[in-house]
Amino acid sequence: MVEIITAIAGPLMSGLIALYVSTVQNDKTVALVQYRLQQLEDKVATQNDYIEKVILAERDLKTAFRRIDELRDDVKALSKE
């Protein structure tokens, strides 16, 4: 009877230990993946901010060029008079 209990208890304990180690390792892996994903999200947010600033700068630049062209036309019109 002791031999049967020993035969069952050994693998059962090994299985429980393996399950515990696997669970702990899985938790660490999940935490690492979440951390890295958060870092990537932060980088994307920063890049999106830069892109928005570039878009605004381009819009302002187009407006400035348009105004310069209007002023140039006004100067040409005045010089013909």
PyMOL commands that set and color helices and strands:
alter all, ss='L'
color gray80, all
select helices_A, chain A and resi 2-80
alter helices_A, ss='H'
color red, helices_A
deselect
rebuild
show_as cartoon
